[in-house]
Amino acid sequence: MKKILVTGGLGYIGSHTVVELIHKNYEVVIADDLSNSKESVLEGINSVCGTKPKWFNIDLSNSHKSVKFLENQEFDGVIHFAAFKAVGESVLNPLKYYRNNLLSLMSLMSYLKTHNHCSFIFSSSCSVYGQAKSLPITENMETKSAKSPYGNTKQICEEILKESSAAYDLKSIALRYFNPIGAHPTGKIGELPIGVPQNLIPFITQSAAGIRGALNVYGNDYPTPDGTAIRDYIHVVDLAQAHIIALERLLNNKNASPMEIFNIGTGKGSSVLEVIKAFEKASGKKLDYKITGRREGDITSAYADTKRAKEILGWKSKKTLEDALKDAWKWQKKLGQRNPD
């Protein structure tokens, strides 16, 4: 049984990936400091899988604690999710993002330097492209100056990973994914941001549940068909499964270079207003929303060219936007009126 470390494994994408790993009979170890997650997620994983993985409460950006945690561990693979991810917050508090997102990766690279048999999957982002000149976005498009400190940390982390992979003969894949949404179809795990949600879908579901007030739509003057920003929304379970396929590519030594890069998305863009209408249809709930000014750090439009992932990884998204919104609403109804603050 292969042993896999999942950093940020109690977070949104991390917990769904843990479930998929367990379903594939991997031994999973979670490292998560609960900075944007809750210990109760372990019970959700256990409820879905019938087993509870080991969990260590550790801040990987603390180099001393990271060394102590990793020094006696032997992993076959690492999937690295542990990072702060809110664009708006990163603009307001950039040092928080640089410290956490860069140092946590550097701690893991120090471990892999002496354990280069260990496969490494990095949670990257389409934010590295900035506002692309053309759509859909392919992996060979140049990365531009990031629109936010969050996006910049992903660019820098990719550079660290590329140079470390070449220098230390590592096997790594960076998955540049677009906008994960939805929840596990069982309704037992899902997105549970601490505080006011920074992402669209949890704010929509919490607003529909009466927890939040009106939904803010940040800008309706973008050069798009309805004036609102366009994103590629991918079901979190599809995304989680992409991580397993990428990991197995490395475990089976099928990688063509020390570091490979793949876009993970649906290949289709949806505007904010389209998502709102789709949610209303999927849930039967009417949303209260208001148009406000653009949010600093946001781009106009982004959706993926997924040809490379299909041809090389053999992966493609299976679930629709409506599937994801139904699952997100099912998760929210399970949470009920509980305020996650």
DRENNUDREN-10240 format. One record per residue (C-alpha): x negated, y, z; residue in one letter. Coordinates in steps of 0.05 Angstrom, whole numbers, plus 32768, in hexadecimal, padded with zeros to 4 digits. Each point is the difference from the previous one (the first is absolute). Last residue first. Layout:
X | Y | Z | A
...
//
This chain:
8168 | 8281 | 80E7 | D
801E | 7FC2 | 7FDF | P
8047 | 8018 | 800F | N
802C | 7FC3 | 8008 | R
8042 | 800C | 7FDD | Q
8000 | 7FBC | 7FDF | G
7FBE | 7FDB | 7FF8 | L
8024 | 7FC7 | 7FDD | K
8024 | 8033 | 7FD5 | K
7FBC | 801D | 7FED | Q
7FE6 | 7FBD | 7FEA | W
803E | 7FF3 | 7FD5 | K
7FF7 | 8046 | 7FE3 | W
7FB8 | 7FF2 | 7FEC | A
8015 | 7FBE | 7FE2 | D
8036 | 8021 | 7FD6 | K
7FCF | 8036 | 7FEB | L
7FCC | 7FCE | 7FEA | A
8031 | 7FD6 | 7FD8 | D
801C | 803F | 7FDF | E
7FBA | 8015 | 7FEB | L
7FF7 | 7FBB | 7FE1 | T
7FD9 | 7FC3 | 8017 | K
7FD1 | 7FD6 | 7FD5 | K
7FC0 | 8028 | 7FFC | S
7FC8 | 7FE1 | 7FD6 | K
7FC4 | 7FD5 | 8010 | W
7FD6 | 7FD2 | 7FD3 | G
7FC2 | 8020 | 801E | L
7FDD | 800D | 7FBE | I
8038 | 800C | 7FCE | E
8038 | 8018 | 802E | K
7FD2 | 802B | 802C | A
7FDF | 801F | 7FC2 | R
8043 | 800F | 7FDF | K
801D | 8025 | 803D | T
7FFE | 8047 | 7FE4 | D
8018 | 8024 | 803D | A
802D | 803B | 800F | Y
7FEF | 8046 | 8018 | A
8024 | 8043 | 7FF9 | S
7FFD | 8046 | 801A | T
7FCC | 7FFE | 8037 | I
8008 | 800D | 804B | D
7FC8 | 801D | 802A | G
8027 | 803C | 8019 | E
804B | 7FF1 | 8003 | R
802C | 8024 | 7FCD | R
8036 | 802D | 801B | G
8042 | 7FE6 | 801A | T
803D | 7FDF | 7FE0 | I
8032 | 7FE5 | 8030 | K
801B | 7FBA | 800E | Y
803C | 7FDF | 8020 | D
8005 | 7FB9 | 7FE8 | L
8041 | 7FDA | 7FF1 | K
7FFD | 7FB8 | 8017 | K
8017 | 7FC5 | 7FD5 | G
7FBC | 7FE1 | 800C | S
7FE8 | 7FEC | 7FBA | A
8026 | 8037 | 7FDC | K
7FEB | 8037 | 8031 | E
7FB9 | 7FE5 | 7FFD | F
7FFF | 8003 | 7FB4 | A
8019 | 8048 | 8002 | K
7FCA | 8014 | 8031 | I
7FCB | 7FDC | 7FD7 | V
8016 | 8024 | 7FC1 | E
7FFC | 8042 | 8025 | L
7FB9 | 7FF1 | 8016 | V
7FEC | 7FED | 7FB9 | S
7FF2 | 7FB9 | 7FE9 | S
7FC3 | 7FE8 | 7FDA | G
7FF8 | 7FBC | 7FE1 | K
7FC1 | 7FD6 | 7FFA | G
8013 | 7FD6 | 803C | T
7FC2 | 800D | 8029 | G
7FBD | 7FE3 | 8013 | I
7FC5 | 801E | 7FDA | N
7FC2 | 7FD4 | 8002 | F
7FB7 | 800D | 8010 | I
7FC6 | 7FCF | 8003 | E
7FC1 | 8002 | 802A | M
7FC6 | 7FCF | 7FFC | P
8011 | 7FF1 | 7FB7 | S
8027 | 7FCC | 7FD8 | A
8025 | 7FE3 | 803D | N
8013 | 7FB7 | 7FFA | K
7FD9 | 7FE9 | 803D | N
803B | 7FD6 | 801A | N
8003 | 8029 | 8041 | L
7FFD | 803F | 7FD5 | L
803B | 7FEF | 7FD4 | R
8024 | 7FE5 | 803E | E
7FFC | 8044 | 8020 | L
801D | 8022 | 7FC3 | A
803B | 7FCF | 7FFE | I
800C | 800A | 804B | I
7FFE | 804C | 7FF9 | H
8031 | 7FFE | 7FC6 | A
8030 | 7FDA | 802C | Q
8001 | 803A | 8031 | A
8011 | 8030 | 7FC8 | L
803A | 7FD6 | 7FE8 | D
8018 | 7FFD | 8048 | V
7FF9 | 804B | 8008 | V
802E | 800E | 7FC5 | H
7FE0 | 8032 | 7FD1 | I
8014 | 8048 | 7FF3 | Y
7FDB | 8023 | 7FC8 | D
8007 | 804B | 800D | R
8021 | 803C | 7FE0 | I
8007 | 8045 | 801F | A
8041 | 8026 | 7FF9 | T
8013 | 8030 | 7FC7 | G
8036 | 7FD3 | 7FE2 | D
7FDC | 7FED | 7FC0 | P
7FBB | 8010 | 801B | T
7FD7 | 8040 | 7FFD | P
8006 | 800B | 804B | Y
8030 | 8036 | 8017 | D
802B | 7FD6 | 802F | N
7FD0 | 8003 | 803C | G
7FF8 | 7FD8 | 803F | Y
8043 | 7FDD | 8009 | V
800D | 8006 | 804B | N
8032 | 7FCD | 801B | L
8035 | 801D | 802D | A
7FFE | 7FEF | 804A | G
7FDD | 7FC3 | 801C | R
801A | 7FC6 | 802A | I
8045 | 7FFD | 7FDF | G
7FF4 | 7FBD | 7FDE | A
8000 | 8021 | 7FBB | A
7FCA | 8030 | 8019 | S
7FD7 | 7FC5 | 801B | Q
8007 | 7FDC | 7FBE | T
7FEC | 803C | 7FD6 | I
7FC7 | 8012 | 802E | F
7FE7 | 7FB8 | 7FFD | P
8004 | 8005 | 7FB3 | I
7FDD | 8042 | 7FF4 | L
7FBF | 7FFA | 8027 | N
7FE8 | 802D | 8039 | Q
8031 | 7FE4 | 8032 | P
800A | 8029 | 8040 | V
7FE0 | 7FDB | 803B | G
7FE2 | 7FBB | 7FFC | I
800E | 7FE0 | 7FBD | P
8026 | 7FBE | 8000 | L
7FFF | 7FE2 | 7FBA | E
801A | 7FBA | 7FFF | G
8002 | 7FBE | 8026 | I
803B | 7FD2 | 8012 | K
8031 | 8016 | 7FCA | G
7FFA | 7FBB | 7FE1 | T
7FF3 | 8020 | 7FBB | P
7FBF | 801E | 801C | H
8003 | 804B | 7FF7 | A
8005 | 8034 | 7FCA | G
7FCD | 8032 | 7FE6 | I
7FB8 | 8003 | 7FE9 | P
7FED | 803B | 7FD4 | N
7FC4 | 7FF6 | 7FD1 | F
7FCA | 7FCF | 800B | Y
7FB7 | 8004 | 7FF0 | R
7FE8 | 7FBC | 8015 | L
7FB5 | 8001 | 800C | A
7FDF | 7FBB | 7FF8 | I
7FC0 | 7FE8 | 8020 | S
7FCC | 7FC9 | 7FFD | K
7FC0 | 8019 | 8020 | L
7FB9 | 7FFD | 7FE5 | D
7FE5 | 8030 | 8035 | Y
7FEB | 803A | 7FD3 | A
8036 | 7FF7 | 7FCB | A
8039 | 7FF6 | 8031 | S
7FE6 | 8038 | 802C | S
7FFE | 8032 | 7FC6 | E
8046 | 7FEE | 7FE9 | K
801D | 7FFE | 8046 | L
7FE3 | 8043 | 8014 | I
8018 | 801F | 7FBF | E
8046 | 7FE2 | 800B | E
7FFF | 801C | 8047 | C
7FEF | 8045 | 7FE4 | I
803B | 7FFF | 7FD0 | Q
802F | 7FE6 | 8036 | K
7FE8 | 8036 | 8030 | T
800D | 8034 | 7FCA | N
8048 | 7FEA | 7FF8 | G
800B | 800A | 804B | Y
7FDC | 8043 | 7FFE | P
8033 | 8016 | 7FCC | S
8005 | 8011 | 7FB6 | K
7FC2 | 7FD6 | 7FEF | A
7FCF | 8019 | 7FCD | S
800A | 7FD2 | 7FC6 | K
7FF6 | 7FB6 | 7FF5 | T
7FF3 | 7FF0 | 7FB8 | E
8030 | 7FD2 | 7FDC | M
7FE4 | 7FBA | 7FFA | N
8033 | 7FE1 | 802F | E
803B | 8016 | 7FD5 | T
8035 | 8034 | 8012 | I
8040 | 7FFF | 7FD8 | P
7FFE | 8039 | 7FF1 | L
7FD0 | 8036 | 7FE8 | S
7FD6 | 8037 | 801E | K
8002 | 7FE0 | 8045 | A
8012 | 802B | 803C | Q
7FD0 | 7FE6 | 8035 | G
7FE4 | 7FBD | 7FEA | Y
7FE8 | 7FEC | 8046 | V
8048 | 8009 | 8018 | S
8010 | 7FBE | 7FDE | C
7FEA | 7FE0 | 8040 | S
7FCE | 7FD1 | 8020 | S
800A | 7FC7 | 8030 | S
7FBE | 7FDB | 7FFB | F
7FFA | 7FB5 | 7FF9 | I
7FBF | 7FE0 | 8017 | F
7FE6 | 7FB9 | 7FF8 | S
7FCF | 7FE6 | 8034 | C
7FC2 | 7FDD | 7FE4 | H
7FDC | 8042 | 800C | N
7FFF | 7FF6 | 804B | H
7FC4 | 802B | 8013 | T
8014 | 803C | 7FD7 | K
8048 | 7FED | 800B | L
7FFD | 8015 | 8049 | Y
7FE1 | 8044 | 7FEF | S
8033 | 8008 | 7FC9 | M
8037 | 7FF5 | 8034 | L
7FE6 | 8038 | 802C | S
7FF9 | 802D | 7FC3 | M
8049 | 7FF4 | 7FEE | L
8017 | 8015 | 8046 | S
7FD1 | 803D | 7FFE | L
801D | 801B | 7FBF | L
804A | 7FFC | 800F | N
7FFE | 8014 | 8048 | N
7FCF | 803A | 8000 | R
8014 | 801C | 7FBC | Y
804A | 7FFD | 8011 | Y
7FFC | 8022 | 8044 | K
7FD1 | 8033 | 7FE2 | L
8034 | 8013 | 7FCD | P
8037 | 8016 | 8031 | N
8033 | 802B | 7FDD | L
7FF2 | 7FE7 | 7FB9 | V
7FFB | 7FB8 | 801B | S
8044 | 8008 | 8021 | E
8020 | 8010 | 7FBE | G
7FE1 | 7FC5 | 7FDB | V
8011 | 7FCD | 8036 | A
7FD4 | 7FC2 | 7FFC | K
7FD4 | 7FF4 | 803D | F
7FD7 | 7FC1 | 7FF6 | A
7FFD | 7FB7 | 8015 | A
8015 | 7FDA | 7FC2 | F
7FC1 | 7FD6 | 7FF4 | H
8009 | 7FB8 | 7FEA | I
7FC4 | 7FD8 | 8017 | V
7FEC | 7FBB | 7FE9 | G
7FDE | 7FC0 | 8015 | D
7FF6 | 801A | 8046 | F
7FCD | 7FEE | 8035 | E
8003 | 8029 | 8040 | Q
7FCA | 8006 | 8034 | N
7FE8 | 8047 | 7FEE | E
8044 | 8019 | 7FE9 | L
8020 | 8018 | 8041 | F
7FC1 | 801B | 8020 | K
7FEB | 8022 | 7FC0 | V
8045 | 801F | 7FF8 | S
8001 | 8019 | 8048 | K
7FBE | 8024 | 7FF7 | H
8013 | 801B | 7FBB | S
8042 | 801E | 8017 | N
8022 | 8009 | 7FBC | S
8017 | 7FB8 | 8008 | L
8030 | 8014 | 8038 | D
8011 | 7FBE | 8021 | I
803D | 7FDC | 801D | N
7FF1 | 7FB9 | 7FEB | F
8038 | 7FD3 | 7FE6 | W
8001 | 7FB5 | 7FF5 | K
8038 | 7FEA | 7FD2 | P
8045 | 7FED | 801A | K
8022 | 7FC4 | 7FDF | T
8046 | 7FEF | 7FE9 | G
7FF6 | 8028 | 7FC1 | C
8039 | 8033 | 7FFE | V
800D | 8003 | 804B | S
7FB6 | 7FFF | 8010 | N
7FF4 | 803A | 7FD1 | I
8039 | 8026 | 8022 | G
7FE4 | 7FEF | 8044 | E
7FBC | 801B | 7FEB | L
8023 | 8040 | 7FE8 | V
8011 | 800C | 804A | S
7FB8 | 8016 | 800B | E
8010 | 8041 | 7FDC | K
7FE2 | 8026 | 7FC6 | S
7FE1 | 8043 | 7FEE | N
7FC8 | 8007 | 8032 | S
800D | 7FB9 | 8017 | L
7FB5 | 7FF0 | 8002 | D
8004 | 7FC7 | 7FCE | D
7FD2 | 7FC5 | 7FF3 | A
8027 | 7FC2 | 7FEA | I
7FE4 | 7FB9 | 7FF9 | V
8022 | 7FD2 | 7FCE | V
7FF4 | 7FB6 | 7FF3 | E
8017 | 7FF5 | 7FB8 | Y
8038 | 7FCF | 7FF0 | N
801E | 8023 | 7FC4 | K
803E | 8014 | 8028 | H
7FD0 | 801B | 8034 | I
7FDF | 802C | 7FCB | L
8044 | 8019 | 7FE7 | E
8015 | 8013 | 8047 | V
7FBD | 8024 | 800D | V
800B | 8026 | 7FBF | T
8044 | 8018 | 8019 | H
7FE0 | 8016 | 8041 | S
7FC8 | 8026 | 7FDD | G
802E | 8026 | 7FD2 | I
8026 | 801F | 8039 | Y
7FCF | 7FFF | 8039 | G
7FF3 | 7FC6 | 802F | L
7FC6 | 7FE6 | 7FD5 | G
7FDB | 8042 | 8001 | G
7FC2 | 7FD6 | 7FF4 | T
8010 | 7FBB | 7FE6 | V
7FC8 | 7FCE | 800F | L
8006 | 7FBF | 7FD9 | I
7FEB | 7FBA | 8015 | K
8004 | 7FCA | 7FCB | K
801E | 7FBD | 8016 | M
//
